[in-house]
Amino acid sequence: MHRLIEVVRLSLDSLLAHRLRSALTLLGVVIGVATIIIVVSAIAGLNLYVEEQVFSLSPDVFIVSKFGLITSRDAFLEALRRKDLTAREMDRIRDLCSSCRDVGGTIQGSKALRFANHRIPDVQVTGSTANLADLYNLDLVMGRFYIDAETRRASPVIVIGWEVREKLFPAIDPIGRVVTIDGYPLKVVGVLREQGSVFGQSQDSVAYMPLKVYEKVFGRNRSVDIWVRAASLAAFEVTQDEVRMLMRRMRGVPFQADDPFGLVNAGALQSLWRGISSAALAMMVLIAGISLVVGGIVIMNIMLVSVVERTREIGVRLSVGARQRDVLMQFLAEAAILAAVGGVVGILLGVGAAQLISSFAPFPALVRPQLVIVAMLLATGVGVVFGLWPAWKASRLDPIDALRSE
């Protein structure tokens, strides 16, 4: 233990004797470690944010849509050629699906809403069946969602988002008031709980109305998204297969042909996002890794210069009884300490940057203790690996030749 303490002390003395050179040597390690901390913590926070805010679909619910999950330009062009899904197909699935617990539908568009002298442009308006509140976990703070009877009768009612409520009814109770869309009057029956923004896009500039009312306002030239809840989570795959079979049968799809529709569920959404985030993470970690390798090469070169400069010192130590192992350990310790100091600085910079991201970005940056430990071990490891060659050269110097060095 005493020998190790002495090696560390000598290493620190040597590094402090060349402060500027040591500081410049740290840059590669600092940049690499800081990049790893920033990227990994930001992506971890983003994954959590997306999971909680974006992928709010229940695990036992899936959506049959015209497009499904589009991952390429060719897939998008192919989906454009598909026929629109219809409310009649939604009704047929509801009647024929034995493993479906609930079936509903939505259509979406964008319109301006008016009340008195107030107007909100580009509100995301959704026409839906009455069970959407349950299928999509919509949470109301005022009033209620429309019911099946209102959906069947095409009652002119509407549920508005929190932002719509604040802009159209800043000082009055909106329940029972009448808003208009393209001159079509709709009575407000409910207000949704505030959701905030996702990636800067407001989730509260929304409105919901019965599906048949939507078709009166917007027309019938849009595809219906069919929402299905399985009888249970265990039966989820069975329900998906049954609905897929029913859709293919209704459309007369040949056995070997692809589905003329797409299926979207929480698992598929999360899998798609994980693939995107993993690719981004791998690319950024590769860049950070290159920075660490460059930093390691700089450490190796500086340590080789140090060996040349301190050849006489090494000769004196070897001649008075120091073993080759002692010299090897000293130079390895210097390289490791140099890299570890760079790791500490990089961690501090990375954590600081992560805090800034959390302050200004809509998602948090999660700096976990495991990440800090791994970054520190990685930085120290870089020092040890790239310090091996200079340390070995120093330990193999001949004492007589080293003492003759000027």
N, C-alpha and C positions, 0 to 999 in steps of 0.2 A: 504493500500500500504506500509506504514511504517513497519507494522508487517511482511509482506512478505519479505521485504528487510532485516529485522533483522534475519528472519529464514534462508534466503540464506547466510547471513554473518556468522552466527553461524555454518551452515553446512560446509561452505568452511574452516573455522578455524579448525573444527574437522578433515576434510579430510587432510588438510595440516599438521596437527600434526602427522599423521601417513602416511607419503608419500610412503614408500616402500610397506606397506600393501595395500594402495589404488591403487598403480600402478599394483601390482600383481592381484588385484581384477579386473582390467580393461581388462585383457588379453582376456577372453572369449568374451566380447562384441566387443573388437577391431577386433579380428579375424572374428567374425560373420559379422559385418558391412562391413569390408574390402572385405570379400568374396562375399557378396551380390553386392557391388558396382562393383567389378571386373567382376563377372559372368554376371550380367544383362547388363552392358555396353558393354561387349565383344559380347554377343549374339545379342544385338540390332544392333551393328555395323556389325556383321557377316550377320544378316538378310538383312540389307540394301545392303551390298556388294554382296551377292548372288543374290538378286533381280535385281541389276543393271548389274552385270557382267556375271552371269551364266544363269539366266532365261531371255534371251533376245528374246524369242519367242513372236511374236505379239499376242494380245488377240483374234484376229479373225482368227488365224492360228492354225491348229492342224496337227499332224503327225500320220499316220497309219504305224505301224511297226510290225515286227515279235515278238518283246519282250514286247513293251510297258513299263510301269513302274513296275519294279520287286521289291517286298518288302519282299520276303522270298525265301528260298532255294527251296521249293517245286514248287513255281511259276516259278523259273528259270528253273528247270528241265522240267516242263511242256512246257515252251516256247521253249526249245531246240528241242522238238519233233515236233514243228509246221513246216509246209512247208514254204519255203522262199517266200516272196512277189516278184512279177516280174514286169518288165517294161510294159508288156502287160496288167496287172491289172491296172497299173497307167493310161495307155492310155484309158482303158475301163471306168474308173471312170471319166476321163476328158470328154469323149464323152457322158456319160449317166447322170451325176449328174446335175440336173437342178438348184440347189441352190449353186453350187460351182462357185466362181468368178475366181479362178485360181487353177491349179493342177500341181504339179511338183514332182520330185523325186531325191533321193540321194543314193549313195553307198559310203562307206568309207573303207579305208585301209591304210596301212603304207608302205612307200617305201623310198628309198634313191634318192635324186636328184643330178645331176651332171651338172657342166658347166666348161669346160676347166679342170683345175687342182683342182677345188673346188668341194667338196662333202658334202652333209648334210644327215646324216642317219635319219631314222625314222620320216620322214615328214608325217603328217596326210594329205592324199590325198583324195579328195572327187570328185566323178563323179556326175554330176548333170545336170538337165535341165537348160535352159538359164534363166528361171524366178526365180532361187534360190536367186539371188542378191536382188530381191524385197521381196520374201517370208521370207528371213532370215535377211533382212536389212544390207546387206554387203555394206561397205563403201570403195570406192577406192580413192587413192590419185594420182595414175598414170594410164594412159591408160584407159581401159574399160573392161567390162565383156563380155564374148562371147555371141553371139546372136543365135536366133532360127535356122537360116540357117546353122550356124556352127555346131550346135548340131545335126541337121538332116543329114548333110553330114559327120559327124564324123571328122571335121577338127581338125588337131593336134595342138590345142592351149591350153594355160594354164594361169591361174591367180595365182600369188604367194603371200604369206604373207610377212609382213615386215621383219621378221627375215631371211627368205629365201633370200629376196632381199639383205640384208646387208651381208650375208655370201657368196652368190654366185657372187654378183655384187657390191663389196665394193666401187668401184671407177668409175663405168660406168653406163650408163642408161640401165636398163634391157629390156625396151620395144623393141621388135623385135628380141631379142637374143633367141637362141635355147638351151633349157636344155634337158637332157635325163633322162628317167626313164627305167631302165632295157634295155638300148640301144635304147629305142623308143624316137625319137626326137619330141619336143613340143615347139612351139613358144610362148614366153611370150607376152601377150597382155594387162596385167593389174597388178597392185600392190595394195594390200589392206592396209588400214590405220592401224597404229600400235595399237594393242589391249592390250599389256602387258601380265601379268601372272595372273592366277586364282589358288590360293592355290599352288603356286610354279610351275604350269604347264603353259608353254608358249602357248599363243593363236595366235602367229604369225608364228609358224613353220607349216604352212598349205599351201595347194595348191588346186586349183579347175580346173577341166577339163570337157569337155562334156561327158555325160553319156556313149555314144557309144564308145568314145575313151578310157574311163576307162575300159570298158569291153574288149577292145582289149589288154590293158596293163595287167590287173589283171585277166581276165577271167570272166565267168558268174556264178561263184559259190557262190555269195553273195546275201543276201536279200536286196531288194530295200525298202527304207523308202519313203512313199508317203506323200507329203506335200500338204495340202489343205487349201485354203483361202475361208472363207465363203463370200457370197454376201454382208453381213453386219454383224456387231456385234450382232444386234438383231436376226439375222437368224442363229447364230452360232450353237445353239443346234439342230435346224432343219437340218442344213447341216451335222453335226456329225451323226445324226440318219440316214439320207439318205445314206451317205457313208458307214456306218456300214451295212445297209440293202443290198446295192449293193455288198459289199465284201462277205457277207454271201451267197447271191444268186449265185455269181460267183463260190464260193467254195462248193456249195451244202450242206450247214450246216443245220442239222435238227433243228426244231423249238426250242426244249428245250436244245440243246447243247450250250456250251460256245463258245464265239468268238475265232477263231483260229488266232487271231492277237490282238494287243493292240493299244489304242488311247492315244496319249500324247498331252497335251495342257498346256498353261501357268498356268492356274488355278490349274490343277492337280499337276504340278511340284511344285508350291508354297505351295499347301496344304500338299504335302508330306514333303517338307522341314520344314514347320511350325510344323508338327507333330514331326519330329526329334528334332528340336531346342527346342520345348516346353518340350519334355521329358527330354532333357539334362538340361534345365533351372530348371525344377521341382526337379530333383535329386540334383543339386547343391544348390538350395535354401533350400532344406530339410537339407543338410549337414550344411549350414550356420545357419539354424534355430536351429539345435541341439547345435551348438556352442553358440548361443545366450542363449539357455535354460541353458546350463552349466554355462555360465557367470552369468546368473540370480541367479542360485543356489549358486554360489560363493559369489555374492553380499549379498544374504540373510544370508548365514552363517557368513560372516564378520560383517554384521550389528547386528546379534544376539550376536556375541562376543563383539561388541561395546556396546550393551545394558548392558551386564554383567559388562564390565569394567567401564561404566559410571553410574552405578546404584546410587551411592551417589550423583553425579551431578544432576541426574534426580530428586532424592528426594529433594535436595535443591531447585530446580526450582519449583517443585510442592508445597513445603512448603511456598514459598514466593509469591505465587499467580498465578503461571503459570497454565493454564488449561490443561486438558488431550489432548484437541484438539491441543494446541500449541506444546506439546511434539510429538504428532503424526505427525504433519506437519513438524517438524524439522527433524525427522528421515526419513520421506518420501522424503523430499527435499534432504537429504544427499544421499539417494539411487538413486534418479533421477539425481542429479548432477553428481554422480560417473558414472552412466551409460551414461549420456550425454557426459561427457568428453571422455569416451571410444568410443562413437559414433563419436565424432569429430576426434579423432586420427584414427579411422577406416576409416572414409571418406577420410582423407588426404592420408592415405596409399593406399586406393582403387583407388583414383583419380590418384595418382602417378603411380601405377601399370598399370592403363588404358592408361596413356600417354606412358608408355614403350611399351605396346602392340601395340599402334598406330604407334610407331616408328619402330618396328622390324617386326610386322606381316603384311601380305599383305592387311589386312582389318582394318578399323578404330574401335576404341572402343568409343561408344557414351555415355558420362556421361551427362545425362539430369538433369536439375535442380529439376524436380519432383522426380527423383531417390534419390538425396541427401536429399531432405526434408523428403521423406518416411523413408529413412535409419535413419535419426536423430530422427524422431518420434518413430520409432520402438525401437531404443536403449533406449530412455528415457522411453518408455512404459515398457520395460523389467525391468528397475530400479524401477519404481513405483509398478508394479505387485509383484515383488519378495521382495520389501521393505515393503509391507503391513504388513506381519506377525511380523517382528521385530519392526516396528513402533507401532503396536497395543500392543505388549507386553510391550514396553517402556512406553506407555501412561497409561497402566493399573497397573503400579507398585504402591504399597501402600507407601505413603510418609514416614510414620514412619519406616517401614521395610527398605525402601531404604536408609534412613539416618543412620541406624545402620550398613549398609554394609561397609566393609573395602576395 
